[in-house]
Amino acid sequence: MRAAEAATFAMGVAQADLMEQAGLAVARTARRFAAGAPVLVLAGPGNNGGDAYVAARHLSEWGHDVMVAVADLPRSSAALEMRARWTGPVVALADAQPRAMLIDGVFGTGMTRPLPPAIRDPLRKLVPAARFSLAIDLPSGLDADSGDDLGAARVSATLALGALKPAHLLSFGVAACGHVLRDGLGIAVDSDWHSIARPVIASPRHDAHKYRRGLVGIVAGAMPGAAALAAGAAARGGAGYVVVAGGIARDAAVVGRAAVDRGALAAWLADDRLRVLLIGPGLGRGEAARALVETAIAGDRPLVLDGDALGLCSLDQLKRRVAPTVLTPHGGEFAALFGAWRGSKIDATLAAARASGAVVVHKGPDTVIADPKGRVIVAAAATPWLATAGTGDVLAGLIASRLAVTPDLSLIHISEPTRGGRA
């Protein structure tokens, strides 16, 4: 985002003009939710504070009762100019009283240290007391790159300026930002990082048959119910044929076959009809399971490794693969395979994708998907009802089905950005 802003300034756009545009966008958004109520605007020393002064001025001109609470004096020339243009009432942050509508413009993307108590304590009093609170770009007290909590108070909504920031989609930021809105401000942003959009699944071709639509093979193990869940999801996800080895066929679209050993699995992998293999859900951790995982990795079929299979493979094995590979670890499985990490989940997942040569679906409340080429898609704010046994098996089955149906597409497909900046 900083690079995009620098390119905008290099084209001749003045920082003060961009600040005016940003502040106007904040004012328009705030007016939607204020419903004529008194507004408290919190202004900090940086560019977020400059945006806040602009928003306060416009809201006042539109007839709102506006009070500005100042956390510190502006430090940039553009913010100083916007402070000079505000002629309404001003109070120190420590002396501010709650109002129905609050705009948080104290700090934005530059936070790297915890909020000082002189800022944190008033925020924690004023933000919850507001009927509706709107943060400019980010709630004050979030690490913009990781979403880690540096003392932020949770707001009702956040207006992202330009592009979404990682903190809007990761870690504590998902809860702290509330409902995330976006105004692009006309800034062109070039990035391989995107947020996920609603999927569009094309109908099968008019001449489709079960093998052309894709045969998904699933290896069952110690807990065959997990493989059955994955198989049902694969059948509903568009695969033309789903075969479970060693499991119980519980779905009309799923075929069962006898359990496989290492030799039988190798023969199965040589079958040209097999489009993709899924191994891991309910597999178990014994030596027989390890042998199956090693055989699957050594094969040349597209492969989805989930659950127990992630604990039975190594990075050296994965890096030798040529065929597409998808890994679907939750946090514990990720740490066991790639090591513990701190900071940005995006950075950690990208490093894992490059180290393994695979697409990594790093699951959680904020799921990050990365590939070795550096492309990222983040799926945030998923329903917490997914935190139940079996949902990971269903996800693995869906991934296998889509990989079987569209083997000619990139594993991470970036579409043209929509108005919301998603892909």
Buried (B, 14 or more C-beta within 10 A) or exposed (E): BEEBBEBBEEEEBEBBEBBBBBBBBBBBBBBEBBEEBEBBBBBBBBBBBBBBBBBBBBBBEBEBBBBBBBBBEBEBEBBBBBBEBBEBEBEEBEEBEBBBBBBBBBBBBEBEEBBEEEBBBBBBEBBEBBBBBBBBBBBBBBBBBBBBBBBBBBBBBBBBBBBBBBBBBBBBBBEBBBEBBBBBBEBEBEBBBBBBBEEEEEEEEEEEEEEBBBBBBBBBBBBBBBBBBBBBBBBBBBBBBBBBBBBBBBBEBBBBBEBBEBEBBBEBBEEEEBBBBBBBBBBBEEEEBBBBBBBBBEBEBBBBBBBBBBBBBEBEBBBEBEEBBBBBBBBEBBEEBBEEBEEBBBBBBBBBBBBBBBBBBBBBBBBBBBBBEEBBBBBBBBEEEBEEEBBBBBBBBBBBBBBBBBBEEEBBEBEEBEEEBBB
